[in-house]
Amino acid sequence: MNKAVTCGERQISDDGRTLTFTVSYPEVTRLQQEIKIDTAERTANCGDVLEAREASAQSRITYESSDPKIASVDPETGEITVHKAGEVTITLRAEQTDIYEAAEAEYKLIVTHKFSDEWKYDDKEHWKECVCGEKSEVGAHSGGKADTVHKAKCSVCGTEYGELAKADNTQTKNKTKNSGTQQNNNRKGAVKTGDYQPVMMWIMLLLISGMAVVAVMLRKRNRA
């Protein structure tokens, strides 16, 4: 018989057939349980998937994240899936058994952004992007020179942006103006020449007529 077990007050029923008594057992003291794991701070980047740290205990271990939106953890395997930048606490719990008390252990996980090496862009800006969607090095397109065929090329990200350059019609207009002026001058010259030639012709005709009249008069005089 276990000496730690004691019997309390005893009673016998009136008919003598039933004996009632109280048995007391000592309080059970469970052993302290320990979860063995590296509790140093852990780091990761957005989008990472981390294996559970090696851990052991006297009973089954389960896992929990303090903020599943930043990093979620599989409660059975301890595998961690990182979603966005931030800080979470990963808690391990060893359940209570008949022999061992429940136990806990935890460590911090620091998550930072990991931006792409390649530029992303739209028609106005360029940036580098993390897998969580966060943007870095955001800036407006700049540099390059557009012509009538190609848009300007950004000196940072290399994409074309803006509008095509408008064609310069100044020289064409000047050529057209000069051509019109020359044509007008030619027309004016043609009018002047046309006016001058008939006058000279009439003068020549008058001179010839005068000379003819003089010649006729001289002949008549000589005959007389």
ChimeraX attribute file (.defattr): number of C-alpha atoms within 10 A of each C-alpha:
attribute: neighborCount
match mode: 1-to-1
recipient: residues
	/A:1	5
	/A:2	6
	/A:3	7
	/A:4	9
	/A:5	11
	/A:6	12
	/A:7	10
	/A:8	11
	/A:9	8
	/A:10	10
	/A:11	12
	/A:12	11
	/A:13	9
	/A:14	8
	/A:15	6
	/A:16	8
	/A:17	7
	/A:18	10
	/A:19	10
	/A:20	10
	/A:21	11
	/A:22	11
	/A:23	10
	/A:24	10
	/A:25	12
	/A:26	9
	/A:27	7
	/A:28	8
	/A:29	10
	/A:30	13
	/A:31	13
	/A:32	12
	/A:33	19
	/A:34	18
	/A:35	19
	/A:36	13
	/A:37	15
	/A:38	13
	/A:39	13
	/A:40	10
	/A:41	11
	/A:42	15
	/A:43	11
	/A:44	20
	/A:45	20
	/A:46	22
	/A:47	19
	/A:48	16
	/A:49	16
	/A:50	13
	/A:51	12
	/A:52	14
	/A:53	14
	/A:54	9
	/A:55	13
	/A:56	13
	/A:57	16
	/A:58	19
	/A:59	19
	/A:60	13
	/A:61	20
	/A:62	17
	/A:63	22
	/A:64	19
	/A:65	22
	/A:66	15
	/A:67	14
	/A:68	15
	/A:69	14
	/A:70	19
	/A:71	27
	/A:72	21
	/A:73	24
	/A:74	14
	/A:75	16
	/A:76	12
	/A:77	13
	/A:78	23
	/A:79	15
	/A:80	23
	/A:81	20
	/A:82	23
	/A:83	20
	/A:84	24
	/A:85	21
	/A:86	18
	/A:87	17
	/A:88	19
	/A:89	17
	/A:90	22
	/A:91	19
	/A:92	21
	/A:93	20
	/A:94	22
	/A:95	17
	/A:96	17
	/A:97	14
	/A:98	9
	/A:99	14
	/A:100	17
	/A:101	17
	/A:102	20
	/A:103	18
	/A:104	17
	/A:105	17
	/A:106	19
	/A:107	15
	/A:108	17
	/A:109	21
	/A:110	16
	/A:111	22
	/A:112	17
	/A:113	21
	/A:114	20
	/A:115	20
	/A:116	14
	/A:117	9
	/A:118	10
	/A:119	17
	/A:120	15
	/A:121	17
	/A:122	12
	/A:123	11
	/A:124	12
	/A:125	16
	/A:126	22
	/A:127	20
	/A:128	20
	/A:129	20
	/A:130	19
	/A:131	16
	/A:132	16
	/A:133	12
	/A:134	14
	/A:135	16
	/A:136	16
	/A:137	10
	/A:138	14
	/A:139	14
	/A:140	13
	/A:141	23
	/A:142	18
	/A:143	12
	/A:144	15
	/A:145	16
	/A:146	17
	/A:147	12
	/A:148	11
	/A:149	11
	/A:150	14
	/A:151	17
	/A:152	21
	/A:153	18
	/A:154	19
	/A:155	13
	/A:156	15
	/A:157	18
	/A:158	16
	/A:159	19
	/A:160	20
	/A:161	21
	/A:162	16
	/A:163	13
	/A:164	14
	/A:165	14
	/A:166	10
	/A:167	9
	/A:168	9
	/A:169	8
	/A:170	9
	/A:171	9
	/A:172	10
	/A:173	11
	/A:174	11
	/A:175	11
	/A:176	12
	/A:177	12
	/A:178	12
	/A:179	12
	/A:180	12
	/A:181	12
	/A:182	12
	/A:183	12
	/A:184	12
	/A:185	12
	/A:186	12
	/A:187	12
	/A:188	12
	/A:189	12
	/A:190	11
	/A:191	11
	/A:192	11
	/A:193	11
	/A:194	11
	/A:195	11
	/A:196	10
	/A:197	10
	/A:198	11
	/A:199	11
	/A:200	11
	/A:201	11
	/A:202	11
	/A:203	11
	/A:204	12
	/A:205	12
	/A:206	12
	/A:207	12
	/A:208	12
	/A:209	12
	/A:210	12
	/A:211	12
	/A:212	12
	/A:213	11
	/A:214	11
	/A:215	12
	/A:216	11
	/A:217	11
	/A:218	12
	/A:219	10
	/A:220	9
	/A:221	9
	/A:222	7
	/A:223	6
	/A:224	6
